[in-house]
Amino acid sequence: YFINNNDTSKINIYLIDNEKNTNNLINFIFFKNNQLKNSDEISNSFIEIVKASFSNFSSSEEINYNLLIFYLSISTLLNSENNEAWFLTGQLYQIIEEYEKVEFYYKKISSHSSYFIDAQRNIAFNYGKLFAFEKAEQKIKDLIQISKKHPDLIKILADFYRSNRYFELAAKQYSELIKNKDKNIWNLLYLRGICYERLNQWDLAEKDFLSSLDLKPDSPNVLNYLAYGWIEKDENIDLSLNMLEEAYEVNPNSYYILDSLAWAYFKNNDLAKAVELMEEVIKIAPGEAISLDHLGDIYFALGRKREAYFMWNQANDLAEPEDDISDSVRLKLQRYNAG
């Protein structure tokens, strides 16, 4: 208030208390070498406080987001062109999932700012959460045109299509990025491979997964997806088992990879190891329908038919359409009941 009213001399009142002690917060924000900072410098001081808050707390639950947003609002009052302050404000609202406010603050960022594309990317990502498919799709496309077809926004459109199961449209967008040799081609090949696999075009999917591994041989997700695809087709079982062991070593916290590894042992007729690992999967993710179905198959192969039936029943109850297992599980249940 004093700064905006050119009454800066009164700031000293808050700098030194009655016992002649310096207020470190006031000193940090407003002064440098005992000289009052200008408005832009003071604006940046509030940004430094916000950044420090993230590094000083081990848990996000300890952070007072309202206070940080308050600091950033002062920052922008002092310098309305402080794009970093606008960007950080949007990020804070992103964290607390107030997506409509996110867009409001991101749109204040200049198109010439280094933060512009990141802001546009986050806006595009949020559209998928805020709107129905067609409206979200159009809004993301509009942002792509505004950004002059920036690859980061095309990637978000591709991911948006993939998450909504429009795999053909997603593959087309990934192909454009791959053709233009965008960054992280190995990941784009992996994502396009997923789309081809979901479209039952395994030859194309397999080619993309192998090309991805040529560029990044140690990617656990690509190793997992390719190996699991081979296992499901009873191909390259030994190679798949080795790949999955490598993937699990890189990412031991992924129950998806652990499921695939257990399934590889099952296909390799190592039932003892298969049941050990698949039971571990169910402990980690008790509601995973595909894993329940797998464990049912393993139990059945071990002669533990009642337990198999129980697992298949659970899988049948929990299966989602995208799991694509409902028909096969029901057939197993029917055969069990007939027997």
C-alpha positions in Angstrom: 0.0 0.0 0.0 2.8 2.4 0.9 4.7 1.6 -2.4 1.6 2.0 -4.5 1.0 5.4 -2.9 4.6 6.5 -3.1 4.9 6.7 0.7 7.9 4.3 1.0 9.5 6.0 4.0 6.9 4.4 6.3 8.2 0.9 5.4 11.1 1.5 7.8 8.6 1.5 10.6 8.1 -2.3 10.1 11.8 -3.0 9.4 13.1 -2.2 12.9 11.1 -3.0 16.1 11.3 -1.2 19.4 14.2 -3.3 20.5 16.2 -2.3 17.4 15.9 -5.8 15.9 15.5 -6.2 12.1 12.4 -8.0 10.8 14.0 -10.5 8.5 10.9 -11.1 6.4 10.4 -7.3 5.7 14.1 -7.0 5.0 14.2 -9.8 2.5 11.1 -8.7 0.7 11.7 -4.9 0.5 15.4 -4.2 0.9 18.7 -5.0 -0.7 21.9 -3.7 0.8 19.8 -1.4 3.0 18.2 0.2 -0.1 14.6 -0.2 -0.9 14.0 -2.4 -3.9 11.9 -1.3 -6.9 8.4 -2.7 -7.5 9.6 -5.4 -9.9 12.2 -6.7 -7.5 9.8 -6.7 -4.6 7.3 -8.6 -6.8 10.0 -11.3 -7.4 10.8 -11.5 -3.7 7.2 -12.8 -3.1 7.8 -15.4 -5.8 11.0 -16.5 -4.0 9.0 -17.0 -0.8 6.4 -19.1 -2.6 9.2 -21.3 -4.2 10.9 -21.7 -0.8 7.7 -22.9 0.7 7.6 -25.9 -1.6 11.2 -26.9 -0.8 10.8 -26.4 3.0 7.9 -28.8 3.5 8.2 -32.5 3.1 4.4 -33.0 2.5 2.0 -31.0 0.4 -0.5 -31.3 3.3 1.7 -29.0 5.3 1.6 -26.2 2.7 -0.9 -23.3 3.2 -1.9 -22.8 -0.4 -4.2 -19.9 0.4 -1.3 -18.0 1.9 0.9 -18.7 -1.1 -1.8 -17.5 -3.4 -2.1 -14.4 -1.3 1.7 -13.7 -1.7 1.4 -14.2 -5.5 -1.6 -11.8 -5.6 0.7 -9.1 -4.0 3.4 -10.0 -6.5 1.1 -9.3 -9.5 -0.3 -6.1 -7.9 3.3 -4.8 -7.8 4.0 -6.0 -11.3 1.0 -7.0 -13.5 3.4 -8.3 -16.2 5.2 -10.8 -13.9 4.4 -13.9 -15.9 6.1 -16.2 -13.5 3.7 -15.0 -10.7 0.7 -15.6 -13.0 2.0 -19.1 -13.9 2.7 -20.1 -10.3 -0.8 -18.9 -9.3 -2.2 -21.2 -12.0 -0.1 -24.1 -10.8 -1.3 -23.6 -7.2 -4.9 -23.7 -8.3 -4.0 -26.8 -10.4 -2.8 -28.5 -7.3 -6.0 -27.8 -5.4 -8.0 -28.8 -8.5 -9.8 -25.5 -9.0 -9.5 -25.9 -12.8 -11.6 -22.9 -13.9 -9.5 -20.5 -11.9 -6.4 -22.2 -13.4 -7.4 -21.0 -16.9 -8.2 -17.5 -15.7 -4.6 -17.0 -14.4 -2.8 -18.9 -17.2 -4.5 -16.7 -19.8 -2.9 -13.6 -18.2 0.5 -14.9 -19.3 2.0 -13.1 -22.4 2.3 -15.1 -25.6 5.9 -14.0 -25.7 6.7 -15.4 -22.3 8.7 -18.6 -21.8 5.8 -19.8 -19.5 3.2 -19.4 -22.3 3.4 -22.9 -23.8 3.5 -24.6 -20.4 0.4 -22.7 -19.4 -1.4 -23.5 -22.7 -0.5 -27.2 -22.2 -2.0 -27.2 -18.7 -5.1 -25.5 -19.9 -5.5 -28.1 -22.7 -5.0 -30.9 -20.2 -7.7 -29.5 -17.9 -10.3 -29.3 -20.7 -10.4 -33.0 -20.6 -11.5 -32.8 -17.0 -13.9 -29.9 -17.3 -15.9 -30.6 -20.5 -17.7 -33.4 -22.4 -15.6 -35.0 -25.2 -16.6 -32.8 -28.2 -16.3 -29.5 -26.4 -13.0 -30.5 -24.9 -11.7 -31.7 -28.2 -12.6 -28.4 -30.0 -11.0 -26.3 -27.2 -7.8 -28.2 -27.4 -7.7 -27.9 -31.2 -8.3 -24.1 -30.8 -5.3 -23.9 -28.4 -3.2 -25.9 -31.0 -4.0 -23.2 -33.6 -3.2 -20.4 -31.2 0.2 -22.0 -30.4 0.9 -22.5 -34.1 0.7 -26.3 -33.8 3.1 -26.6 -30.9 4.0 -30.3 -30.5 3.4 -30.3 -26.7 -0.3 -29.4 -27.4 -0.6 -31.9 -30.2 0.7 -34.5 -27.7 -2.0 -33.5 -25.3 -4.7 -34.0 -28.0 -3.2 -37.4 -28.8 -3.3 -38.4 -25.1 -6.8 -37.0 -24.8 -8.0 -39.2 -27.7 -6.1 -42.3 -26.3 -7.6 -41.9 -22.8 -11.1 -41.6 -24.3 -10.4 -44.8 -26.4 -10.4 -43.0 -29.8 -7.3 -45.0 -30.6 -7.3 -44.4 -34.4 -7.4 -40.6 -33.9 -4.7 -40.8 -31.2 -2.4 -42.9 -33.5 -2.8 -40.3 -36.2 -1.6 -37.5 -33.9 1.3 -39.5 -32.5 2.3 -40.3 -36.1 2.4 -36.6 -36.9 4.8 -36.0 -34.0 6.9 -39.0 -34.9 7.2 -37.8 -38.5 8.3 -34.4 -37.4 10.9 -36.0 -35.1 9.6 -34.5 -31.9 11.4 -35.0 -28.6 11.1 -38.4 -26.8 10.3 -40.3 -30.0 10.8 -43.6 -28.0 7.8 -42.6 -25.9 5.7 -41.6 -28.8 6.4 -44.9 -30.5 5.3 -46.7 -27.3 2.1 -44.7 -27.0 1.2 -45.3 -30.7 2.0 -49.0 -30.2 -0.6 -49.1 -27.4 -3.1 -47.6 -29.8 -2.3 -50.1 -32.5 -2.6 -53.0 -30.0 -6.0 -51.7 -28.9 -7.1 -51.6 -32.5 -6.0 -55.2 -32.9 -3.2 -54.3 -35.3 -0.5 -56.2 -33.5 2.0 -56.2 -36.3 2.1 -52.4 -36.2 2.1 -52.4 -32.4 5.0 -54.9 -32.2 7.0 -52.8 -34.7 6.5 -49.6 -32.7 7.5 -51.3 -29.4 10.6 -52.8 -30.9 11.6 -49.4 -32.4 11.0 -47.8 -29.0 13.3 -50.2 -27.3 16.0 -49.6 -30.0 16.0 -46.0 -28.8 15.5 -46.7 -25.1 16.3 -50.3 -24.2 15.7 -50.0 -20.5 12.1 -48.6 -20.5 10.2 -50.9 -18.1 6.8 -50.0 -19.5 7.7 -50.8 -23.1 9.4 -54.0 -22.0 6.3 -54.9 -20.1 3.8 -54.1 -22.9 5.7 -55.9 -25.6 6.5 -59.0 -23.5 2.9 -59.3 -22.3 1.7 -59.0 -25.9 3.9 -61.9 -26.9 2.9 -64.0 -23.9 -0.8 -63.6 -24.7 0.0 -64.9 -28.2 2.2 -67.8 -26.8 5.2 -66.3 -28.6 8.8 -65.7 -27.3 8.0 -66.9 -23.8 11.6 -67.3 -22.6 12.6 -63.9 -24.1 9.5 -62.3 -22.6 10.3 -63.7 -19.2 13.8 -62.2 -19.3 12.4 -58.9 -20.4 9.9 -58.8 -17.6 12.5 -59.7 -15.0 14.5 -56.8 -16.3 11.5 -54.5 -16.2 10.6 -55.5 -12.7 14.2 -54.9 -11.5 14.0 -51.3 -12.9 10.5 -50.7 -11.5 9.7 -53.1 -8.6 6.8 -51.0 -7.5 4.6 -51.6 -10.5 2.0 -54.3 -9.9 1.3 -54.3 -13.7 4.8 -55.5 -14.4 4.6 -58.0 -11.5 1.3 -59.3 -13.0 3.0 -59.8 -16.4 6.0 -61.5 -14.8 3.7 -63.9 -12.9 1.8 -64.6 -16.1 5.0 -65.3 -17.9 6.0 -67.9 -15.3 2.5 -69.4 -15.7 3.0 -69.7 -19.4 6.4 -71.2 -18.8 4.7 -73.8 -16.6 6.4 -72.6 -13.4 3.1 -72.7 -11.4 4.7 -72.3 -8.0 6.5 -69.1 -8.9 3.4 -67.9 -10.8 1.1 -68.3 -7.9 3.6 -66.7 -5.5 3.9 -63.6 -7.6 0.2 -63.3 -8.6 -0.9 -63.5 -5.0 1.5 -60.7 -4.2 -0.2 -58.6 -7.0 -3.6 -59.2 -5.4 -2.3 -58.0 -2.0 -1.1 -54.8 -3.7 -4.2 -54.3 -6.0 -7.1 -56.4 -4.7 -9.6 -54.9 -7.1 -7.6 -55.5 -10.3 -10.0 -57.6 -12.4 -7.4 -58.9 -14.9 -5.1 -60.0 -12.1 -8.0 -61.8 -10.3 -8.8 -63.6 -13.6 -5.1 -64.6 -14.0 -4.9 -65.9 -10.4 -8.1 -67.9 -11.1 -6.4 -69.5 -14.1 -3.3 -70.3 -12.0 -5.3 -71.8 -9.2 -7.3 -73.9 -11.7 -4.1 -75.2 -13.2 -2.9 -76.2 -9.7 -6.1 -78.1 -9.1 -7.4 -75.5 -6.6 -10.7 -75.2 -8.4 -12.9 -73.7 -5.7 -10.4 -70.9 -5.2 -10.3 -70.4 -9.0 -14.0 -70.1 -9.1 -13.9 -67.5 -6.3 -11.3 -65.4 -8.2 -13.2 -65.6 -11.5 -16.4 -64.4 -9.7 -14.6 -61.4 -8.3 -13.0 -60.6 -11.7 -16.5 -60.8 -13.3 -17.9 -58.4 -10.7 -15.1 -55.9 -11.0 -14.2 -56.0 -14.7 -14.6 -52.7 -16.7 -15.4 -52.7 -20.4 -11.8 -51.7 -21.2 -10.5 -54.8 -19.4 -12.0 -56.8 -22.3 -12.2 -60.0 -20.2 -15.9 -60.3 -19.3 -16.8 -62.8 -22.0 -13.9 -65.1 -21.3 -14.5 -65.0 -17.5 -18.2 -65.8 -17.9 -17.3 -68.7 -20.1 -15.0 -70.1 -17.4 -17.7 -69.7 -14.8 -20.2 -71.5 -17.0 -17.9 -74.4 -17.7 -17.1 -74.7 -14.0 -20.8 -74.8 -13.1 -21.5 -77.3 -15.9 -18.7 -79.4 -14.5 
